[in-house]
Amino acid sequence: MLPAKSSPTAIFADRAYNDDATLLDRSVPGAVIHDPARAAARVAEMVRACAIISESGKRIPSRIDTVCLHGDTPAALELSRAVRTTLEAEGLGPTLLAGRPI
């Protein structure tokens, strides 16, 4: 179930979040996530919780429509595979929208 009155949201698999749902500054250790298993577990937890989860553990209720990652990092391919495999294994997606092709 989605939180009421939430806007569509994209989350980043390879970035950590502050308590206000903004991205942690890249200069902070741990702001960029390079470990595919950690990224996949975080994304699955956020999708299950319908919330952005900050580094401190705060849960900010949010619709999650898209999972993004930065393709210019060395682990991008492994990150994307781990996230997709984990989400599929947990029955969390990806899913196609119903409707006519455009």
PyMOL CGO cylinders between C-alpha atoms (Angstrom):
from pymol import cmd
from pymol.cgo import CYLINDER

trace = [
    CYLINDER, 0.00, 0.00, 0.00, 1.33, 3.42, -0.94, 0.3, 1, 1, 1, 1, 1, 1,
    CYLINDER, 1.33, 3.42, -0.94, 1.41, 6.38, 1.43, 0.3, 1, 1, 1, 1, 1, 1,
    CYLINDER, 1.41, 6.38, 1.43, -1.48, 8.78, 0.87, 0.3, 1, 1, 1, 1, 1, 1,
    CYLINDER, -1.48, 8.78, 0.87, -0.90, 11.88, -1.26, 0.3, 1, 1, 1, 1, 1, 1,
    CYLINDER, -0.90, 11.88, -1.26, 2.66, 11.04, -2.21, 0.3, 1, 1, 1, 1, 1, 1,
    CYLINDER, 2.66, 11.04, -2.21, 4.33, 12.14, -5.41, 0.3, 1, 1, 1, 1, 1, 1,
    CYLINDER, 4.33, 12.14, -5.41, 6.09, 9.69, -7.70, 0.3, 1, 1, 1, 1, 1, 1,
    CYLINDER, 6.09, 9.69, -7.70, 9.63, 9.19, -6.47, 0.3, 1, 1, 1, 1, 1, 1,
    CYLINDER, 9.63, 9.19, -6.47, 12.87, 7.85, -7.86, 0.3, 1, 1, 1, 1, 1, 1,
    CYLINDER, 12.87, 7.85, -7.86, 15.39, 6.49, -5.39, 0.3, 1, 1, 1, 1, 1, 1,
    CYLINDER, 15.39, 6.49, -5.39, 19.09, 5.97, -5.93, 0.3, 1, 1, 1, 1, 1, 1,
    CYLINDER, 19.09, 5.97, -5.93, 20.48, 2.50, -5.34, 0.3, 1, 1, 1, 1, 1, 1,
    CYLINDER, 20.48, 2.50, -5.34, 24.04, 3.76, -5.07, 0.3, 1, 1, 1, 1, 1, 1,
    CYLINDER, 24.04, 3.76, -5.07, 23.61, 6.81, -2.84, 0.3, 1, 1, 1, 1, 1, 1,
    CYLINDER, 23.61, 6.81, -2.84, 22.94, 7.32, 0.85, 0.3, 1, 1, 1, 1, 1, 1,
    CYLINDER, 22.94, 7.32, 0.85, 20.25, 9.67, 2.16, 0.3, 1, 1, 1, 1, 1, 1,
    CYLINDER, 20.25, 9.67, 2.16, 20.01, 12.39, 4.82, 0.3, 1, 1, 1, 1, 1, 1,
    CYLINDER, 20.01, 12.39, 4.82, 17.07, 12.53, 7.23, 0.3, 1, 1, 1, 1, 1, 1,
    CYLINDER, 17.07, 12.53, 7.23, 15.30, 15.04, 4.95, 0.3, 1, 1, 1, 1, 1, 1,
    CYLINDER, 15.30, 15.04, 4.95, 15.43, 12.60, 1.97, 0.3, 1, 1, 1, 1, 1, 1,
    CYLINDER, 15.43, 12.60, 1.97, 18.19, 14.53, 0.21, 0.3, 1, 1, 1, 1, 1, 1,
    CYLINDER, 18.19, 14.53, 0.21, 21.31, 12.74, -0.96, 0.3, 1, 1, 1, 1, 1, 1,
    CYLINDER, 21.31, 12.74, -0.96, 24.23, 12.65, 1.44, 0.3, 1, 1, 1, 1, 1, 1,
    CYLINDER, 24.23, 12.65, 1.44, 27.05, 14.88, 0.17, 0.3, 1, 1, 1, 1, 1, 1,
    CYLINDER, 27.05, 14.88, 0.17, 29.58, 12.87, -1.85, 0.3, 1, 1, 1, 1, 1, 1,
    CYLINDER, 29.58, 12.87, -1.85, 32.39, 14.17, 0.37, 0.3, 1, 1, 1, 1, 1, 1,
    CYLINDER, 32.39, 14.17, 0.37, 30.95, 12.20, 3.32, 0.3, 1, 1, 1, 1, 1, 1,
    CYLINDER, 30.95, 12.20, 3.32, 32.35, 8.67, 3.68, 0.3, 1, 1, 1, 1, 1, 1,
    CYLINDER, 32.35, 8.67, 3.68, 29.71, 6.13, 2.67, 0.3, 1, 1, 1, 1, 1, 1,
    CYLINDER, 29.71, 6.13, 2.67, 27.70, 8.60, 0.58, 0.3, 1, 1, 1, 1, 1, 1,
    CYLINDER, 27.70, 8.60, 0.58, 28.35, 6.57, -2.57, 0.3, 1, 1, 1, 1, 1, 1,
    CYLINDER, 28.35, 6.57, -2.57, 27.52, 2.89, -2.27, 0.3, 1, 1, 1, 1, 1, 1,
    CYLINDER, 27.52, 2.89, -2.27, 29.80, 0.58, -4.24, 0.3, 1, 1, 1, 1, 1, 1,
    CYLINDER, 29.80, 0.58, -4.24, 28.79, -2.78, -2.74, 0.3, 1, 1, 1, 1, 1, 1,
    CYLINDER, 28.79, -2.78, -2.74, 26.11, -4.46, -4.91, 0.3, 1, 1, 1, 1, 1, 1,
    CYLINDER, 26.11, -4.46, -4.91, 24.74, -6.58, -2.03, 0.3, 1, 1, 1, 1, 1, 1,
    CYLINDER, 24.74, -6.58, -2.03, 24.35, -3.55, 0.23, 0.3, 1, 1, 1, 1, 1, 1,
    CYLINDER, 24.35, -3.55, 0.23, 22.70, -1.52, -2.53, 0.3, 1, 1, 1, 1, 1, 1,
    CYLINDER, 22.70, -1.52, -2.53, 20.28, -4.32, -3.37, 0.3, 1, 1, 1, 1, 1, 1,
    CYLINDER, 20.28, -4.32, -3.37, 19.30, -4.89, 0.26, 0.3, 1, 1, 1, 1, 1, 1,
    CYLINDER, 19.30, -4.89, 0.26, 18.72, -1.15, 0.81, 0.3, 1, 1, 1, 1, 1, 1,
    CYLINDER, 18.72, -1.15, 0.81, 16.54, -0.81, -2.28, 0.3, 1, 1, 1, 1, 1, 1,
    CYLINDER, 16.54, -0.81, -2.28, 14.46, -3.86, -1.34, 0.3, 1, 1, 1, 1, 1, 1,
    CYLINDER, 14.46, -3.86, -1.34, 13.99, -2.52, 2.19, 0.3, 1, 1, 1, 1, 1, 1,
    CYLINDER, 13.99, -2.52, 2.19, 12.88, 0.87, 0.88, 0.3, 1, 1, 1, 1, 1, 1,
    CYLINDER, 12.88, 0.87, 0.88, 10.45, -0.68, -1.62, 0.3, 1, 1, 1, 1, 1, 1,
    CYLINDER, 10.45, -0.68, -1.62, 8.96, -2.96, 1.07, 0.3, 1, 1, 1, 1, 1, 1,
    CYLINDER, 8.96, -2.96, 1.07, 8.65, -0.03, 3.50, 0.3, 1, 1, 1, 1, 1, 1,
    CYLINDER, 8.65, -0.03, 3.50, 7.32, 2.44, 0.89, 0.3, 1, 1, 1, 1, 1, 1,
    CYLINDER, 7.32, 2.44, 0.89, 9.86, 4.83, 2.34, 0.3, 1, 1, 1, 1, 1, 1,
    CYLINDER, 9.86, 4.83, 2.34, 13.21, 6.43, 1.73, 0.3, 1, 1, 1, 1, 1, 1,
    CYLINDER, 13.21, 6.43, 1.73, 15.46, 5.20, 4.52, 0.3, 1, 1, 1, 1, 1, 1,
    CYLINDER, 15.46, 5.20, 4.52, 18.20, 7.58, 5.62, 0.3, 1, 1, 1, 1, 1, 1,
    CYLINDER, 18.20, 7.58, 5.62, 21.62, 6.60, 6.92, 0.3, 1, 1, 1, 1, 1, 1,
    CYLINDER, 21.62, 6.60, 6.92, 20.38, 7.20, 10.47, 0.3, 1, 1, 1, 1, 1, 1,
    CYLINDER, 20.38, 7.20, 10.47, 17.49, 4.79, 9.88, 0.3, 1, 1, 1, 1, 1, 1,
    CYLINDER, 17.49, 4.79, 9.88, 14.76, 7.41, 9.58, 0.3, 1, 1, 1, 1, 1, 1,
    CYLINDER, 14.76, 7.41, 9.58, 11.92, 6.31, 7.30, 0.3, 1, 1, 1, 1, 1, 1,
    CYLINDER, 11.92, 6.31, 7.30, 10.39, 8.99, 5.12, 0.3, 1, 1, 1, 1, 1, 1,
    CYLINDER, 10.39, 8.99, 5.12, 7.12, 7.63, 3.65, 0.3, 1, 1, 1, 1, 1, 1,
    CYLINDER, 7.12, 7.63, 3.65, 7.28, 7.87, -0.12, 0.3, 1, 1, 1, 1, 1, 1,
    CYLINDER, 7.28, 7.87, -0.12, 6.00, 6.31, -3.27, 0.3, 1, 1, 1, 1, 1, 1,
    CYLINDER, 6.00, 6.31, -3.27, 8.84, 4.56, -5.07, 0.3, 1, 1, 1, 1, 1, 1,
    CYLINDER, 8.84, 4.56, -5.07, 8.30, 4.34, -8.80, 0.3, 1, 1, 1, 1, 1, 1,
    CYLINDER, 8.30, 4.34, -8.80, 11.84, 4.19, -10.14, 0.3, 1, 1, 1, 1, 1, 1,
    CYLINDER, 11.84, 4.19, -10.14, 15.22, 2.94, -8.98, 0.3, 1, 1, 1, 1, 1, 1,
    CYLINDER, 15.22, 2.94, -8.98, 18.16, 4.88, -10.42, 0.3, 1, 1, 1, 1, 1, 1,
    CYLINDER, 18.16, 4.88, -10.42, 21.89, 4.39, -10.26, 0.3, 1, 1, 1, 1, 1, 1,
    CYLINDER, 21.89, 4.39, -10.26, 24.86, 6.22, -11.67, 0.3, 1, 1, 1, 1, 1, 1,
    CYLINDER, 24.86, 6.22, -11.67, 26.12, 4.42, -14.76, 0.3, 1, 1, 1, 1, 1, 1,
    CYLINDER, 26.12, 4.42, -14.76, 29.54, 6.06, -14.63, 0.3, 1, 1, 1, 1, 1, 1,
    CYLINDER, 29.54, 6.06, -14.63, 30.73, 4.18, -11.54, 0.3, 1, 1, 1, 1, 1, 1,
    CYLINDER, 30.73, 4.18, -11.54, 32.89, 1.05, -11.85, 0.3, 1, 1, 1, 1, 1, 1,
    CYLINDER, 32.89, 1.05, -11.85, 30.31, -1.17, -10.12, 0.3, 1, 1, 1, 1, 1, 1,
    CYLINDER, 30.31, -1.17, -10.12, 27.26, 0.11, -12.04, 0.3, 1, 1, 1, 1, 1, 1,
    CYLINDER, 27.26, 0.11, -12.04, 26.57, -3.11, -13.94, 0.3, 1, 1, 1, 1, 1, 1,
    CYLINDER, 26.57, -3.11, -13.94, 26.98, -5.30, -10.87, 0.3, 1, 1, 1, 1, 1, 1,
    CYLINDER, 26.98, -5.30, -10.87, 24.81, -2.92, -8.84, 0.3, 1, 1, 1, 1, 1, 1,
    CYLINDER, 24.81, -2.92, -8.84, 22.00, -3.01, -11.39, 0.3, 1, 1, 1, 1, 1, 1,
    CYLINDER, 22.00, -3.01, -11.39, 22.10, -6.80, -11.63, 0.3, 1, 1, 1, 1, 1, 1,
    CYLINDER, 22.10, -6.80, -11.63, 22.07, -7.23, -7.85, 0.3, 1, 1, 1, 1, 1, 1,
    CYLINDER, 22.07, -7.23, -7.85, 19.16, -4.80, -7.40, 0.3, 1, 1, 1, 1, 1, 1,
    CYLINDER, 19.16, -4.80, -7.40, 17.07, -6.44, -10.11, 0.3, 1, 1, 1, 1, 1, 1,
    CYLINDER, 17.07, -6.44, -10.11, 17.84, -9.98, -8.90, 0.3, 1, 1, 1, 1, 1, 1,
    CYLINDER, 17.84, -9.98, -8.90, 16.98, -9.08, -5.31, 0.3, 1, 1, 1, 1, 1, 1,
    CYLINDER, 16.98, -9.08, -5.31, 13.74, -7.28, -6.21, 0.3, 1, 1, 1, 1, 1, 1,
    CYLINDER, 13.74, -7.28, -6.21, 12.61, -10.15, -8.45, 0.3, 1, 1, 1, 1, 1, 1,
    CYLINDER, 12.61, -10.15, -8.45, 13.50, -12.77, -5.81, 0.3, 1, 1, 1, 1, 1, 1,
    CYLINDER, 13.50, -12.77, -5.81, 11.40, -10.90, -3.25, 0.3, 1, 1, 1, 1, 1, 1,
    CYLINDER, 11.40, -10.90, -3.25, 8.49, -10.41, -5.64, 0.3, 1, 1, 1, 1, 1, 1,
    CYLINDER, 8.49, -10.41, -5.64, 8.95, -6.64, -5.65, 0.3, 1, 1, 1, 1, 1, 1,
    CYLINDER, 8.95, -6.64, -5.65, 9.36, -5.95, -9.35, 0.3, 1, 1, 1, 1, 1, 1,
    CYLINDER, 9.36, -5.95, -9.35, 10.04, -4.76, -11.88, 0.3, 1, 1, 1, 1, 1, 1,
    CYLINDER, 10.04, -4.76, -11.88, 6.52, -4.60, -13.28, 0.3, 1, 1, 1, 1, 1, 1,
    CYLINDER, 6.52, -4.60, -13.28, 5.04, -3.28, -16.48, 0.3, 1, 1, 1, 1, 1, 1,
    CYLINDER, 5.04, -3.28, -16.48, 2.28, -0.72, -16.36, 0.3, 1, 1, 1, 1, 1, 1,
    CYLINDER, 2.28, -0.72, -16.36, -1.05, -1.81, -17.77, 0.3, 1, 1, 1, 1, 1, 1,
    CYLINDER, -1.05, -1.81, -17.77, -2.20, 0.07, -20.81, 0.3, 1, 1, 1, 1, 1, 1,
    CYLINDER, -2.20, 0.07, -20.81, -1.56, 0.54, -24.48, 0.3, 1, 1, 1, 1, 1, 1,
    CYLINDER, -1.56, 0.54, -24.48, 1.95, 0.86, -25.88, 0.3, 1, 1, 1, 1, 1, 1,
    CYLINDER, 1.95, 0.86, -25.88, 2.84, 4.37, -26.94, 0.3, 1, 1, 1, 1, 1, 1,
]
cmd.load_cgo(trace, "trace")
